[in-house]
Amino acid sequence: MKKTEIEITKPSYSLTAKIFHWSFVVLFSYGISKQIENINQLEDLALLRFEISFALLFILFLVIRFIYMTRTQRSSLPPSAPKAQKNFGKVSSLWHVYWDDFHSIFWTVNWVFVLAWLERWYNNRRYSCMA
């Protein structure tokens, strides 16, 4: 039997890619540490504006990072891989990013606003009945 040697190389990421990665970690950690404890805190308009601004900047950061990484990084598949396998890898990777990242963020932000609106509506309704 003939032994074949497989060369495994670690991908080298650019300084920009590393900055994007660690900036994401820092921003995400900051967002988790500064999360609100009670939905009533969002009645403070300054805090609500800050939360919305932070969420929008975070999403913008993710979009820029995604565009940068898709344009600069190579596939981990070997060059000899069939074209169909490479195309499937691209499609499944894009689906993963859409479904897990952007889709999750979109629905999380929407549910926060829906729940805040429902709570405000309920409180207004409850207090208007007491008058």
C-alpha positions as CSV (number, residue, x, y, z in Angstrom):
1,M,0.0,0.0,0.0
2,K,1.2,3.4,-0.9
3,K,1.1,6.1,1.8
4,T,-0.1,9.4,0.7
5,E,0.8,12.5,2.6
6,I,-1.9,15.1,3.2
7,E,-0.7,18.6,3.9
8,I,-2.9,20.4,6.4
9,T,-2.4,24.1,6.6
10,K,-4.0,26.4,9.0
11,P,-5.8,29.4,7.4
12,S,-4.0,32.6,7.9
13,Y,-6.3,35.5,8.5
14,S,-5.5,39.1,7.7
15,L,-5.1,41.7,10.5
16,T,-8.5,43.2,9.3
17,A,-10.2,39.9,9.7
18,K,-8.8,39.5,13.2
19,I,-9.9,43.0,14.2
20,F,-13.4,42.2,12.9
21,H,-13.5,39.0,14.9
22,W,-12.3,40.4,18.2
23,S,-14.4,43.6,17.7
24,F,-17.4,41.4,17.4
25,V,-16.5,39.6,20.6
26,V,-16.0,42.9,22.4
27,L,-19.3,44.4,21.1
28,F,-21.3,41.3,21.8
29,S,-19.9,41.1,25.3
30,Y,-20.7,44.7,25.9
31,G,-24.2,44.2,24.6
32,I,-24.7,41.3,27.0
33,S,-23.3,43.1,30.0
34,K,-25.4,46.2,29.4
35,Q,-28.7,44.4,28.8
36,I,-31.7,45.8,30.5
37,E,-33.1,44.0,33.5
38,N,-36.7,45.1,33.1
39,I,-38.7,46.1,30.1
40,N,-39.9,49.2,32.0
41,Q,-36.4,50.6,31.7
42,L,-37.2,51.3,28.1
43,E,-39.7,54.0,29.1
44,D,-36.6,56.2,29.5
45,L,-36.4,57.5,25.9
46,A,-32.6,58.2,26.2
47,L,-32.0,54.5,27.1
48,L,-34.4,53.3,24.4
49,R,-32.7,55.5,21.8
50,F,-29.3,54.2,22.9
51,E,-30.5,50.5,22.7
52,I,-31.9,51.0,19.2
53,S,-28.7,52.9,18.0
54,F,-26.5,50.2,19.5
55,A,-28.6,47.4,17.8
56,L,-28.5,49.1,14.4
57,L,-24.8,49.8,14.6
58,F,-24.2,46.2,15.7
59,I,-26.2,44.9,12.7
60,L,-24.3,47.3,10.4
61,F,-21.1,45.9,11.8
62,L,-22.2,42.4,11.1
63,V,-23.1,43.2,7.5
64,I,-19.8,44.9,6.8
65,R,-17.9,42.0,8.4
66,F,-19.9,39.5,6.4
67,I,-19.2,41.3,3.1
68,Y,-15.5,41.6,3.9
69,M,-15.1,38.0,4.9
70,T,-17.0,36.6,1.9
71,R,-14.9,38.7,-0.5
72,T,-11.5,38.0,1.1
73,Q,-11.5,34.4,2.4
74,R,-11.0,31.3,0.4
75,S,-12.9,28.0,0.7
76,S,-11.4,25.3,2.9
77,L,-12.3,22.8,0.3
78,P,-9.3,21.5,-1.7
79,P,-8.9,22.8,-5.3
80,S,-9.6,19.3,-6.6
81,A,-13.1,19.2,-5.1
82,P,-16.0,18.9,-7.5
83,K,-17.6,22.2,-8.6
84,A,-21.0,21.0,-7.4
85,Q,-19.6,20.5,-3.9
86,K,-18.0,24.0,-3.9
87,N,-21.3,25.5,-5.0
88,F,-23.2,23.6,-2.3
89,G,-20.7,24.8,0.3
90,K,-21.3,28.4,-0.7
91,V,-25.0,28.1,-0.7
92,S,-25.1,26.3,2.7
93,S,-22.7,28.8,4.2
94,L,-24.9,31.8,3.0
95,W,-28.0,30.0,4.3
96,H,-26.4,29.5,7.7
97,V,-25.4,33.2,7.9
98,Y,-28.9,34.3,6.9
99,W,-30.8,31.9,9.0
100,D,-28.7,31.9,12.2
101,D,-27.4,35.4,12.3
102,F,-29.4,38.0,10.5
103,H,-32.7,36.2,10.8
104,S,-32.3,35.6,14.6
105,I,-31.2,39.2,15.1
106,F,-34.2,40.5,13.1
107,W,-36.7,38.5,15.1
108,T,-35.2,39.3,18.4
109,V,-35.3,43.0,17.7
110,N,-38.9,42.8,16.5
111,W,-40.0,40.8,19.5
112,V,-38.5,43.3,21.9
113,F,-40.5,46.1,20.3
114,V,-43.7,44.0,20.1
115,L,-43.4,43.0,23.8
116,A,-42.6,46.6,24.8
117,W,-45.7,47.8,22.8
118,L,-47.9,45.1,24.3
119,E,-46.8,46.0,27.8
120,R,-47.4,49.7,27.3
121,W,-50.8,49.0,25.7
122,Y,-51.7,46.7,28.7
123,N,-50.6,49.3,31.3
124,N,-52.5,52.1,29.5
125,R,-55.6,50.0,29.3
126,R,-55.4,48.8,32.9
127,Y,-54.8,52.3,34.3
128,S,-57.5,53.9,32.1
129,C,-60.1,51.4,33.5
130,M,-59.2,52.5,37.0
131,A,-60.0,56.1,36.4
